[in-house]
C-alpha cells in the first residue's frame, strides 16, 4: 500500500472569457486564480479534484480538470490515514456548499480599505462557513494538516496567501509533472 497523499494545486482557466479569474489574478497579482485539492483514487485509477467553484464545493475527474485549466504548480503532501479520513469527511460534510460570491466582493473591499490605511479592516460580507471560496476550502485542509493560522485571514486573503503557506511548508515537494 502506498503512502496516502494529496496534491494542492494552483491554476487558472484556459478560457480567455473567464472574467472572474482575470479579476482574481489582477487583484492577487498572480498568474493563477484558483487553488484546489487532488486526491488519488485507486477505484478510478486517477485523481479526483475537490474544488470550490460558482457551482459550489464539488468534485470532478482529475484528467478532465487538467484539460480545462493551466496548472502553475502542484505540491504533493503525504498525509496519515487519519488526516485523509478527516479531509474526506470535510469534503463530504461540505459538498455542495455555495460559492461565496458576496464574500469575494467583501475580500476586495477589505483589501482596498487596508491599502487606504485601515489596517484592521474586515470583510463586511464574511460569513464563516455558510459559503466558501477556494482559498477557504484549502485553508480548511491545511488546518487538518496542522497548519495553525488566523482563519479570519481566509475571509480577506486568496490563493496567493495559500500558495505562500504551501511553499513554506511543502515547497520541496512540488510535483515534478507540472
TIVO-2410 file (N, C-alpha, C; in nm, 3 decimals):
# residues 178
REC num residu      c1      c2      c3 atome chaine
REC   1      X   0.084  -0.119   0.000     N      A
REC   1      X   0.000   0.000   0.000    CA      A
REC   1      X   0.088   0.125   0.000     C      A
REC   2      X   0.054   0.219  -0.085     N      A
REC   2      X   0.134   0.341  -0.095    CA      A
REC   2      X   0.093   0.441   0.013     C      A
REC   3      X   0.185   0.530   0.041     N      A
REC   3      X   0.160   0.637   0.138    CA      A
REC   3      X   0.047   0.726   0.086     C      A
REC   4      X  -0.059   0.747   0.166     N      A
REC   4      X  -0.164   0.838   0.118    CA      A
REC   4      X  -0.108   0.980   0.103     C      A
REC   5      X  -0.157   1.048   0.004     N      A
REC   5      X  -0.112   1.185  -0.021    CA      A
REC   5      X  -0.223   1.265  -0.087     C      A
REC   6      X  -0.206   1.395  -0.083     N      A
REC   6      X  -0.292   1.487  -0.157    CA      A
REC   6      X  -0.202   1.576  -0.241     C      A
REC   7      X  -0.259   1.638  -0.340     N      A
REC   7      X  -0.192   1.742  -0.415    CA      A
REC   7      X  -0.269   1.871  -0.390     C      A
REC   8      X  -0.199   1.976  -0.355     N      A
REC   8      X  -0.259   2.109  -0.351    CA      A
REC   8      X  -0.204   2.183  -0.472     C      A
REC   9      X  -0.295   2.233  -0.554     N      A
REC   9      X  -0.254   2.294  -0.679    CA      A
REC   9      X  -0.311   2.433  -0.701     C      A
REC  10      X  -0.247   2.503  -0.795     N      A
REC  10      X  -0.282   2.641  -0.828    CA      A
REC  10      X  -0.298   2.650  -0.979     C      A
REC  11      X  -0.412   2.704  -1.023     N      A
REC  11      X  -0.445   2.703  -1.166    CA      A
REC  11      X  -0.525   2.826  -1.204     C      A
REC  12      X  -0.552   2.834  -1.334     N      A
REC  12      X  -0.644   2.933  -1.389    CA      A
REC  12      X  -0.709   2.870  -1.512     C      A
REC  13      X  -0.829   2.910  -1.548     N      A
REC  13      X  -0.894   2.851  -1.665    CA      A
REC  13      X  -0.817   2.879  -1.794     C      A
REC  14      X  -0.825   2.787  -1.889     N      A
REC  14      X  -0.764   2.810  -2.021    CA      A
REC  14      X  -0.846   2.910  -2.102     C      A
REC  15      X  -0.973   2.922  -2.071     N      A
REC  15      X  -1.063   3.010  -2.145    CA      A
REC  15      X  -1.023   3.157  -2.129     C      A
REC  16      X  -1.028   3.230  -2.239     N      A
REC  16      X  -1.000   3.374  -2.234    CA      A
REC  16      X  -1.120   3.453  -2.184     C      A
REC  17      X  -1.233   3.388  -2.164     N      A
REC  17      X  -1.356   3.456  -2.125    CA      A
REC  17      X  -1.389   3.439  -1.977     C      A
REC  18      X  -1.293   3.393  -1.899     N      A
REC  18      X  -1.314   3.373  -1.755    CA      A
REC  18      X  -1.286   3.505  -1.683     C      A
REC  19      X  -1.385   3.593  -1.681     N      A
REC  19      X  -1.369   3.728  -1.627    CA      A
REC  19      X  -1.337   3.724  -1.477     C      A
REC  20      X  -1.407   3.641  -1.402     N      A
REC  20      X  -1.382   3.634  -1.257    CA      A
REC  20      X  -1.238   3.592  -1.230     C      A
REC  21      X  -1.188   3.495  -1.307     N      A
REC  21      X  -1.049   3.451  -1.290    CA      A
REC  21      X  -0.952   3.564  -1.322     C      A
REC  22      X  -0.981   3.640  -1.426     N      A
REC  22      X  -0.895   3.752  -1.463    CA      A
REC  22      X  -0.891   3.857  -1.352     C      A
REC  23      X  -1.005   3.884  -1.291     N      A
REC  23      X  -1.011   3.980  -1.181    CA      A
REC  23      X  -0.931   3.929  -1.062     C      A
REC  24      X  -0.946   3.801  -1.029     N      A
REC  24      X  -0.871   3.743  -0.916    CA      A
REC  24      X  -0.722   3.749  -0.944     C      A
REC  25      X  -0.679   3.714  -1.066     N      A
REC  25      X  -0.537   3.721  -1.100    CA      A
REC  25      X  -0.485   3.864  -1.086     C      A
REC  26      X  -0.566   3.961  -1.128     N      A
REC  26      X  -0.525   4.102  -1.118    CA      A
REC  26      X  -0.512   4.144  -0.972     C      A
REC  27      X  -0.613   4.116  -0.892     N      A
REC  27      X  -0.613   4.157  -0.751    CA      A
REC  27      X  -0.501   4.086  -0.674     C      A
REC  28      X  -0.482   3.957  -0.701     N      A
REC  28      X  -0.381   3.878  -0.631    CA      A
REC  28      X  -0.240   3.902  -0.687     C      A
REC  29      X  -0.233   3.957  -0.808     N      A
REC  29      X  -0.106   3.977  -0.878    CA      A
REC  29      X  -0.032   3.845  -0.894     C      A
REC  30      X  -0.105   3.745  -0.945     N      A
REC  30      X  -0.051   3.611  -0.966    CA      A
REC  30      X  -0.095   3.560  -1.103     C      A
REC  31      X  -0.026   3.459  -1.157     N      A
REC  31      X  -0.071   3.401  -1.283    CA      A
REC  31      X  -0.183   3.299  -1.264     C      A
REC  32      X  -0.216   3.267  -1.140     N      A
REC  32      X  -0.321   3.170  -1.109    CA      A
REC  32      X  -0.434   3.241  -1.035     C      A
REC  33      X  -0.553   3.181  -1.044     N      A
REC  33      X  -0.672   3.240  -0.980    CA      A
REC  33      X  -0.745   3.141  -0.891     C      A
REC  34      X  -0.693   3.020  -0.883     N      A
REC  34      X  -0.769   2.912  -0.820    CA      A
REC  34      X  -0.674   2.819  -0.745     C      A
REC  35      X  -0.723   2.764  -0.636     N      A
REC  35      X  -0.650   2.664  -0.560    CA      A
REC  35      X  -0.744   2.546  -0.535     C      A
REC  36      X  -0.691   2.425  -0.540     N      A
REC  36      X  -0.774   2.305  -0.533    CA      A
REC  36      X  -0.695   2.194  -0.465     C      A
REC  37      X  -0.764   2.083  -0.440     N      A
REC  37      X  -0.703   1.964  -0.381    CA      A
REC  37      X  -0.732   1.845  -0.472     C      A
REC  38      X  -0.628   1.768  -0.501     N      A
REC  38      X  -0.645   1.642  -0.575    CA      A
REC  38      X  -0.616   1.527  -0.480     C      A
REC  39      X  -0.700   1.425  -0.489     N      A
REC  39      X  -0.681   1.304  -0.408    CA      A
REC  39      X  -0.686   1.183  -0.501     C      A
REC  40      X  -0.585   1.098  -0.488     N      A
REC  40      X  -0.577   0.978  -0.570    CA      A
REC  40      X  -0.686   0.879  -0.531     C      A
REC  41      X  -0.747   0.819  -0.632     N      A
REC  41      X  -0.847   0.715  -0.610    CA      A
REC  41      X  -0.803   0.588  -0.682     C      A
REC  42      X  -0.780   0.482  -0.605     N      A
REC  42      X  -0.748   0.353  -0.666    CA      A
REC  42      X  -0.867   0.299  -0.744     C      A
REC  43      X  -0.987   0.334  -0.702     N      A
REC  43      X  -1.108   0.285  -0.767    CA      A
REC  43      X  -1.115   0.330  -0.912     C      A
REC  44      X  -1.085   0.456  -0.938     N      A
REC  44      X  -1.088   0.507  -1.075    CA      A
REC  44      X  -0.949   0.513  -1.137     C      A
REC  45      X  -0.847   0.477  -1.059     N      A
REC  45      X  -0.709   0.479  -1.104    CA      A
REC  45      X  -0.671   0.618  -1.157     C      A
REC  46      X  -0.706   0.719  -1.077     N      A
REC  46      X  -0.676   0.856  -1.115    CA      A
REC  46      X  -0.711   0.951  -1.001     C      A
REC  47      X  -0.682   1.078  -1.025     N      A
REC  47      X  -0.710   1.180  -0.924    CA      A
REC  47      X  -0.854   1.229  -0.934     C      A
REC  48      X  -0.908   1.264  -0.819     N      A
REC  48      X  -1.034   1.336  -0.808    CA      A
REC  48      X  -0.999   1.475  -0.758     C      A
REC  49      X  -1.052   1.577  -0.825     N      A
REC  49      X  -1.026   1.715  -0.786    CA      A
REC  49      X  -1.141   1.765  -0.701     C      A
REC  50      X  -1.108   1.818  -0.585     N      A
REC  50      X  -1.206   1.882  -0.498    CA      A
REC  50      X  -1.180   2.031  -0.506     C      A
REC  51      X  -1.288   2.105  -0.535     N      A
REC  51      X  -1.272   2.249  -0.554    CA      A
REC  51      X  -1.400   2.323  -0.522     C      A
REC  52      X  -1.384   2.449  -0.490     N      A
REC  52      X  -1.499   2.537  -0.470    CA      A
REC  52      X  -1.509   2.623  -0.596     C      A
REC  53      X  -1.624   2.616  -0.663     N      A
REC  53      X  -1.647   2.692  -0.785    CA      A
REC  53      X  -1.783   2.762  -0.772     C      A
REC  54      X  -1.822   2.835  -0.875     N      A
REC  54      X  -1.952   2.901  -0.872    CA      A
REC  54      X  -2.066   2.801  -0.855     C      A
REC  55      X  -2.041   2.675  -0.886     N      A
REC  55      X  -2.142   2.570  -0.868    CA      A
REC  55      X  -2.143   2.517  -0.725     C      A
REC  56      X  -2.049   2.558  -0.642     N      A
REC  56      X  -2.039   2.509  -0.505    CA      A
REC  56      X  -1.924   2.412  -0.489     C      A
REC  57      X  -1.905   2.363  -0.368     N      A
REC  57      X  -1.799   2.267  -0.342    CA      A
REC  57      X  -1.834   2.136  -0.410     C      A
REC  58      X  -1.742   2.089  -0.493     N      A
REC  58      X  -1.770   1.967  -0.567    CA      A
REC  58      X  -1.643   1.895  -0.605     C      A
REC  59      X  -1.661   1.788  -0.681     N      A
REC  59      X  -1.550   1.704  -0.724    CA      A
REC  59      X  -1.564   1.676  -0.872     C      A
REC  60      X  -1.450   1.654  -0.937     N      A
REC  60      X  -1.451   1.616  -1.078    CA      A
REC  60      X  -1.330   1.530  -1.110     C      A
REC  61      X  -1.336   1.465  -1.222     N      A
REC  61      X  -1.228   1.380  -1.270    CA      A
REC  61      X  -1.102   1.464  -1.292     C      A
REC  62      X  -0.989   1.417  -1.239     N      A
REC  62      X  -0.864   1.491  -1.248    CA      A
REC  62      X  -0.816   1.515  -1.390     C      A
REC  63      X  -0.830   1.414  -1.478     N      A
REC  63      X  -0.785   1.431  -1.616    CA      A
REC  63      X  -0.869   1.536  -1.689     C      A
REC  64      X  -0.999   1.535  -1.666     N      A
REC  64      X  -1.087   1.634  -1.726    CA      A
REC  64      X  -1.052   1.774  -1.675     C      A
REC  65      X  -1.029   1.785  -1.545     N      A
REC  65      X  -0.988   1.913  -1.486    CA      A
REC  65      X  -0.860   1.963  -1.554     C      A
REC  66      X  -0.761   1.875  -1.566     N      A
REC  66      X  -0.632   1.913  -1.626    CA      A
REC  66      X  -0.648   1.963  -1.769     C      A
REC  67      X  -0.747   1.910  -1.843     N      A
REC  67      X  -0.771   1.952  -1.981    CA      A
REC  67      X  -0.825   2.094  -1.990     C      A
REC  68      X  -0.889   2.144  -1.882     N      A
REC  68      X  -0.958   2.273  -1.890    CA      A
REC  68      X  -0.887   2.387  -1.817     C      A
REC  69      X  -0.775   2.358  -1.753     N      A
REC  69      X  -0.705   2.463  -1.678    CA      A
REC  69      X  -0.557   2.465  -1.712     C      A
REC  70      X  -0.496   2.578  -1.683     N      A
REC  70      X  -0.350   2.589  -1.686    CA      A
REC  70      X  -0.304   2.569  -1.542     C      A
REC  71      X  -0.226   2.465  -1.519     N      A
REC  71      X  -0.176   2.438  -1.384    CA      A
REC  71      X  -0.040   2.504  -1.370     C      A
REC  72      X  -0.025   2.584  -1.265     N      A
REC  72      X   0.102   2.654  -1.242    CA      A
REC  72      X   0.191   2.578  -1.145     C      A
REC  73      X   0.132   2.516  -1.047     N      A
REC  73      X   0.211   2.434  -0.955    CA      A
REC  73      X   0.120   2.343  -0.877     C      A
REC  74      X   0.175   2.228  -0.841     N      A
REC  74      X   0.107   2.132  -0.753    CA      A
REC  74      X   0.209   2.081  -0.654     C      A
REC  75      X   0.166   2.060  -0.532     N      A
REC  75      X   0.254   2.016  -0.425    CA      A
REC  75      X   0.201   1.886  -0.368     C      A
REC  76      X   0.284   1.783  -0.373     N      A
REC  76      X   0.247   1.653  -0.319    CA      A
REC  76      X   0.274   1.654  -0.169     C      A
REC  77      X   0.170   1.621  -0.092     N      A
REC  77      X   0.179   1.625   0.053    CA      A
REC  77      X   0.137   1.489   0.108     C      A
REC  78      X   0.232   1.421   0.171     N      A
REC  78      X   0.200   1.295   0.235    CA      A
REC  78      X   0.113   1.322   0.357     C      A
REC  79      X   0.013   1.240   0.374     N      A
REC  79      X  -0.079   1.255   0.488    CA      A
REC  79      X  -0.093   1.119   0.556     C      A
REC  80      X  -0.135   1.123   0.680     N      A
REC  80      X  -0.162   0.999   0.752    CA      A
REC  80      X  -0.302   0.949   0.713     C      A
REC  81      X  -0.331   0.825   0.745     N      A
REC  81      X  -0.465   0.771   0.720    CA      A
REC  81      X  -0.570   0.853   0.795     C      A
REC  82      X  -0.536   0.893   0.919     N      A
REC  82      X  -0.629   0.973   0.999    CA      A
REC  82      X  -0.655   1.109   0.934     C      A
REC  83      X  -0.549   1.174   0.885     N      A
REC  83      X  -0.567   1.303   0.818    CA      A
REC  83      X  -0.650   1.287   0.690     C      A
REC  84      X  -0.623   1.180   0.614     N      A
REC  84      X  -0.700   1.157   0.492    CA      A
REC  84      X  -0.848   1.138   0.525     C      A
REC  85      X  -0.876   1.064   0.630     N      A
REC  85      X  -1.015   1.044   0.672    CA      A
REC  85      X  -1.079   1.177   0.709     C      A
REC  86      X  -1.007   1.260   0.783     N      A
REC  86      X  -1.061   1.392   0.821    CA      A
REC  86      X  -1.084   1.479   0.698     C      A
REC  87      X  -0.991   1.476   0.603     N      A
REC  87      X  -1.006   1.555   0.480    CA      A
REC  87      X  -1.128   1.507   0.402     C      A
REC  88      X  -1.142   1.377   0.387     N      A
REC  88      X  -1.257   1.324   0.313    CA      A
REC  88      X  -1.389   1.356   0.384     C      A
REC  89      X  -1.390   1.351   0.517     N      A
REC  89      X  -1.510   1.390   0.592    CA      A
REC  89      X  -1.540   1.539   0.571     C      A
REC  90      X  -1.437   1.622   0.570     N      A
REC  90      X  -1.458   1.765   0.543    CA      A
REC  90      X  -1.526   1.784   0.408     C      A
REC  91      X  -1.474   1.719   0.303     N      A
REC  91      X  -1.535   1.734   0.171    CA      A
REC  91      X  -1.678   1.679   0.169     C      A
REC  92      X  -1.698   1.564   0.228     N      A
REC  92      X  -1.831   1.505   0.231    CA      A
REC  92      X  -1.930   1.593   0.308     C      A
REC  93      X  -1.888   1.646   0.422     N      A
REC  93      X  -1.975   1.728   0.505    CA      A
REC  93      X  -2.009   1.863   0.440     C      A
REC  94      X  -1.923   1.910   0.349     N      A
REC  94      X  -1.942   2.042   0.290    CA      A
REC  94      X  -1.973   2.037   0.141     C      A
REC  95      X  -1.991   1.917   0.087     N      A
REC  95      X  -2.018   1.902  -0.056    CA      A
REC  95      X  -2.142   1.984  -0.093     C      A
REC  96      X  -2.128   2.064  -0.198     N      A
REC  96      X  -2.240   2.147  -0.243    CA      A
REC  96      X  -2.252   2.281  -0.173     C      A
REC  97      X  -2.165   2.307  -0.075     N      A
REC  97      X  -2.170   2.435  -0.005    CA      A
REC  97      X  -2.157   2.548  -0.107     C      A
REC  98      X  -2.244   2.648  -0.104     N      A
REC  98      X  -2.243   2.752  -0.207    CA      A
REC  98      X  -2.112   2.832  -0.210     C      A
REC  99      X  -2.083   2.880  -0.330     N      A
REC  99      X  -1.968   2.968  -0.351    CA      A
REC  99      X  -1.998   3.104  -0.289     C      A
REC 100      X  -1.898   3.166  -0.227     N      A
REC 100      X  -1.915   3.293  -0.159    CA      A
REC 100      X  -1.899   3.413  -0.251     C      A
REC 101      X  -1.996   3.437  -0.338     N      A
REC 101      X  -1.989   3.549  -0.432    CA      A
REC 101      X  -1.979   3.682  -0.357     C      A
REC 102      X  -2.068   3.703  -0.258     N      A
REC 102      X  -2.061   3.827  -0.179    CA      A
REC 102      X  -1.930   3.834  -0.102     C      A
REC 103      X  -1.884   3.720  -0.058     N      A
REC 103      X  -1.760   3.715   0.017    CA      A
REC 103      X  -1.642   3.766  -0.066     C      A
REC 104      X  -1.639   3.732  -0.196     N      A
REC 104      X  -1.534   3.781  -0.285    CA      A
REC 104      X  -1.539   3.934  -0.290     C      A
REC 105      X  -1.659   3.990  -0.301     N      A
REC 105      X  -1.673   4.136  -0.302    CA      A
REC 105      X  -1.622   4.195  -0.170     C      A
REC 106      X  -1.651   4.129  -0.059     N      A
REC 106      X  -1.603   4.174   0.070    CA      A
REC 106      X  -1.452   4.163   0.085     C      A
REC 107      X  -1.394   4.059   0.024     N      A
REC 107      X  -1.248   4.044   0.027    CA      A
REC 107      X  -1.184   4.163  -0.043     C      A
REC 108      X  -1.238   4.199  -0.159     N      A
REC 108      X  -1.186   4.313  -0.234    CA      A
REC 108      X  -1.204   4.442  -0.155     C      A
REC 109      X  -1.320   4.460  -0.093     N      A
REC 109      X  -1.346   4.580  -0.013    CA      A
REC 109      X  -1.247   4.592   0.102     C      A
REC 110      X  -1.225   4.484   0.174     N      A
REC 110      X  -1.131   4.486   0.287    CA      A
REC 110      X  -0.989   4.517   0.240     C      A
REC 111      X  -0.950   4.463   0.127     N      A
REC 111      X  -0.815   4.490   0.075    CA      A
REC 111      X  -0.798   4.635   0.037     C      A
REC 112      X  -0.899   4.691  -0.028     N      A
REC 112      X  -0.892   4.834  -0.066    CA      A
REC 112      X  -0.882   4.920   0.060     C      A
REC 113      X  -0.965   4.891   0.160     N      A
REC 113      X  -0.961   4.967   0.285    CA      A
REC 113      X  -0.825   4.955   0.353     C      A
REC 114      X  -0.766   4.836   0.350     N      A
REC 114      X  -0.634   4.817   0.411    CA      A
REC 114      X  -0.528   4.896   0.337     C      A
REC 115      X  -0.538   4.904   0.205     N      A
REC 115      X  -0.443   4.984   0.128    CA      A
REC 115      X  -0.460   5.133   0.156     C      A
REC 116      X  -0.580   5.172   0.197     N      A
REC 116      X  -0.607   5.312   0.230    CA      A
REC 116      X  -0.565   5.346   0.373     C      A
REC 117      X  -0.511   5.249   0.445     N      A
REC 117      X  -0.463   5.275   0.580    CA      A
REC 117      X  -0.548   5.217   0.691     C      A
REC 118      X  -0.660   5.158   0.659     N      A
REC 118      X  -0.746   5.096   0.760    CA      A
REC 118      X  -0.700   4.950   0.778     C      A
REC 119      X  -0.590   4.932   0.848     N      A
REC 119      X  -0.521   4.803   0.855    CA      A
REC 119      X  -0.601   4.695   0.925     C      A
REC 120      X  -0.701   4.731   1.003     N      A
REC 120      X  -0.783   4.632   1.072    CA      A
REC 120      X  -0.914   4.604   0.999     C      A
REC 121      X  -0.925   4.653   0.875     N      A
REC 121      X  -1.050   4.634   0.800    CA      A
REC 121      X  -1.081   4.486   0.784     C      A
REC 122      X  -1.206   4.453   0.805     N      A
REC 122      X  -1.252   4.315   0.793    CA      A
REC 122      X  -1.345   4.303   0.671     C      A
REC 123      X  -1.368   4.184   0.630     N      A
REC 123      X  -1.459   4.157   0.520    CA      A
REC 123      X  -1.601   4.183   0.568     C      A
REC 124      X  -1.670   4.283   0.510     N      A
REC 124      X  -1.806   4.313   0.557    CA      A
REC 124      X  -1.907   4.203   0.525     C      A
REC 125      X  -1.871   4.112   0.435     N      A
REC 125      X  -1.961   4.004   0.397    CA      A
REC 125      X  -1.911   3.867   0.445     C      A
REC 126      X  -1.819   3.868   0.541     N      A
REC 126      X  -1.768   3.742   0.595    CA      A
REC 126      X  -1.884   3.663   0.653     C      A
REC 127      X  -1.883   3.534   0.625     N      A
REC 127      X  -1.996   3.452   0.673    CA      A
REC 127      X  -1.952   3.318   0.731     C      A
REC 128      X  -1.828   3.310   0.773     N      A
REC 128      X  -1.783   3.184   0.831    CA      A
REC 128      X  -1.787   3.073   0.730     C      A
REC 129      X  -1.864   2.971   0.757     N      A
REC 129      X  -1.867   2.853   0.669    CA      A
REC 129      X  -2.002   2.837   0.599     C      A
REC 130      X  -2.085   2.941   0.595     N      A
REC 130      X  -2.213   2.929   0.523    CA      A
REC 130      X  -2.192   2.926   0.372     C      A
REC 131      X  -2.088   2.994   0.326     N      A
REC 131      X  -2.043   2.985   0.187    CA      A
REC 131      X  -1.892   2.969   0.193     C      A
REC 132      X  -1.833   2.941   0.079     N      A
REC 132      X  -1.689   2.920   0.079    CA      A
REC 132      X  -1.631   2.960  -0.055     C      A
REC 133      X  -1.505   3.003  -0.052     N      A
REC 133      X  -1.427   3.025  -0.174    CA      A
REC 133      X  -1.312   2.925  -0.172     C      A
REC 134      X  -1.243   2.912  -0.284     N      A
REC 134      X  -1.143   2.806  -0.297    CA      A
REC 134      X  -1.031   2.817  -0.193     C      A
REC 135      X  -0.988   2.938  -0.162     N      A
REC 135      X  -0.879   2.953  -0.064    CA      A
REC 135      X  -0.924   2.911   0.076     C      A
REC 136      X  -1.050   2.933   0.109     N      A
REC 136      X  -1.102   2.887   0.238    CA      A
REC 136      X  -1.106   2.735   0.244     C      A
REC 137      X  -1.146   2.674   0.134     N      A
REC 137      X  -1.153   2.528   0.130    CA      A
REC 137      X  -1.015   2.467   0.155     C      A
REC 138      X  -0.914   2.518   0.084     N      A
REC 138      X  -0.780   2.464   0.102    CA      A
REC 138      X  -0.725   2.504   0.239     C      A
REC 139      X  -0.761   2.622   0.288     N      A
REC 139      X  -0.722   2.661   0.424    CA      A
REC 139      X  -0.773   2.563   0.527     C      A
REC 140      X  -0.895   2.514   0.508     N      A
REC 140      X  -0.951   2.414   0.599    CA      A
REC 140      X  -0.872   2.284   0.594     C      A
REC 141      X  -0.829   2.245   0.473     N      A
REC 141      X  -0.747   2.124   0.459    CA      A
REC 141      X  -0.612   2.144   0.529     C      A
REC 142      X  -0.552   2.261   0.512     N      A
REC 142      X  -0.424   2.289   0.578    CA      A
REC 142      X  -0.439   2.286   0.731     C      A
REC 143      X  -0.554   2.330   0.780     N      A
REC 143      X  -0.580   2.324   0.924    CA      A
REC 143      X  -0.584   2.178   0.970     C      A
REC 144      X  -0.646   2.091   0.892     N      A
REC 144      X  -0.649   1.948   0.923    CA      A
REC 144      X  -0.506   1.894   0.928     C      A
REC 145      X  -0.419   1.946   0.842     N      A
REC 145      X  -0.280   1.900   0.838    CA      A
REC 145      X  -0.195   1.962   0.948     C      A
REC 146      X  -0.257   2.048   1.031     N      A
REC 146      X  -0.186   2.103   1.146    CA      A
REC 146      X  -0.128   2.241   1.127     C      A
REC 147      X  -0.161   2.310   1.019     N      A
REC 147      X  -0.109   2.445   0.997    CA      A
REC 147      X  -0.197   2.545   1.071     C      A
REC 148      X  -0.144   2.601   1.179     N      A
REC 148      X  -0.225   2.699   1.252    CA      A
REC 148      X  -0.211   2.838   1.189     C      A
REC 149      X  -0.321   2.894   1.147     N      A
REC 149      X  -0.319   3.032   1.102    CA      A
REC 149      X  -0.453   3.096   1.133     C      A
REC 150      X  -0.453   3.225   1.130     N      A
REC 150      X  -0.572   3.302   1.163    CA      A
REC 150      X  -0.679   3.279   1.056     C      A
REC 151      X  -0.783   3.206   1.090     N      A
REC 151      X  -0.887   3.174   0.993    CA      A
REC 151      X  -0.958   3.299   0.940     C      A
REC 152      X  -0.955   3.407   1.017     N      A
REC 152      X  -1.019   3.530   0.968    CA      A
REC 152      X  -0.945   3.584   0.845     C      A
REC 153      X  -0.818   3.548   0.830     N      A
REC 153      X  -0.746   3.589   0.709    CA      A
REC 153      X  -0.807   3.527   0.584     C      A
REC 154      X  -0.867   3.409   0.600     N      A
REC 154      X  -0.929   3.344   0.485    CA      A
REC 154      X  -1.051   3.420   0.434     C      A
REC 155      X  -1.102   3.511   0.517     N      A
REC 155      X  -1.214   3.596   0.474    CA      A
REC 155      X  -1.164   3.717   0.396     C      A
REC 156      X  -1.031   3.735   0.390     N      A
REC 156      X  -0.972   3.851   0.321    CA      A
REC 156      X  -0.875   3.809   0.212     C      A
REC 157      X  -0.790   3.713   0.244     N      A
REC 157      X  -0.684   3.672   0.152    CA      A
REC 157      X  -0.733   3.562   0.058     C      A
REC 158      X  -0.661   3.545  -0.052     N      A
REC 158      X  -0.700   3.446  -0.151    CA      A
REC 158      X  -0.592   3.344  -0.178     C      A
REC 159      X  -0.587   3.292  -0.301     N      A
REC 159      X  -0.493   3.187  -0.336    CA      A
REC 159      X  -0.346   3.223  -0.312     C      A
REC 160      X  -0.312   3.349  -0.325     N      A
REC 160      X  -0.172   3.389  -0.306    CA      A
REC 160      X  -0.123   3.357  -0.164     C      A
REC 161      X  -0.205   3.384  -0.063     N      A
REC 161      X  -0.167   3.354   0.075    CA      A
REC 161      X  -0.154   3.202   0.093     C      A
REC 162      X  -0.246   3.127   0.036     N      A
REC 162      X  -0.240   2.981   0.047    CA      A
REC 162      X  -0.112   2.931  -0.020     C      A
REC 163      X  -0.078   2.988  -0.134     N      A
REC 163      X   0.045   2.947  -0.204    CA      A
REC 163      X   0.168   2.972  -0.116     C      A
REC 164      X   0.174   3.088  -0.053     N      A
REC 164      X   0.287   3.118   0.035    CA      A
REC 164      X   0.299   3.016   0.148     C      A
REC 165      X   0.187   2.980   0.207     N      A
REC 165      X   0.187   2.881   0.317    CA      A
REC 165      X   0.232   2.744   0.265     C      A
REC 166      X   0.178   2.703   0.151     N      A
REC 166      X   0.213   2.573   0.095    CA      A
REC 166      X   0.361   2.567   0.058     C      A
REC 167      X   0.412   2.673  -0.003     N      A
REC 167      X   0.555   2.676  -0.039    CA      A
REC 167      X   0.641   2.670   0.087     C      A
REC 168      X   0.602   2.745   0.191     N      A
REC 168      X   0.678   2.744   0.315    CA      A
REC 168      X   0.681   2.604   0.377     C      A
REC 169      X   0.568   2.538   0.377     N      A
REC 169      X   0.559   2.407   0.442    CA      A
REC 169      X   0.602   2.290   0.354     C      A
REC 170      X   0.572   2.298   0.225     N      A
REC 170      X   0.589   2.181   0.139    CA      A
REC 170      X   0.662   2.212   0.009     C      A
REC 171      X   0.731   2.324   0.001     N      A
REC 171      X   0.795   2.368  -0.123    CA      A
REC 171      X   0.884   2.264  -0.187     C      A
REC 172      X   0.952   2.185  -0.106     N      A
REC 172      X   1.042   2.085  -0.161    CA      A
REC 172      X   0.965   1.968  -0.220     C      A
REC 173      X   0.834   1.965  -0.202     N      A
REC 173      X   0.752   1.854  -0.252    CA      A
REC 173      X   0.671   1.891  -0.375     C      A
REC 174      X   0.718   1.994  -0.446     N      A
REC 174      X   0.648   2.035  -0.568    CA      A
REC 174      X   0.647   1.917  -0.665     C      A
REC 175      X   0.534   1.889  -0.720     N      A
REC 175      X   0.517   1.776  -0.808    CA      A
REC 175      X   0.599   1.797  -0.936     C      A
REC 176      X   0.669   1.694  -0.977     N      A
REC 176      X   0.761   1.708  -1.090    CA      A
REC 176      X   0.690   1.710  -1.225     C      A
REC 177      X   0.564   1.668  -1.231     N      A
REC 177      X   0.497   1.661  -1.360    CA      A
REC 177      X   0.444   1.796  -1.407     C      A
REC 178      X   0.453   1.897  -1.323     N      A
REC 178      X   0.397   2.028  -1.358    CA      A
REC 178      X   0.502   2.111  -1.426     C      A
***
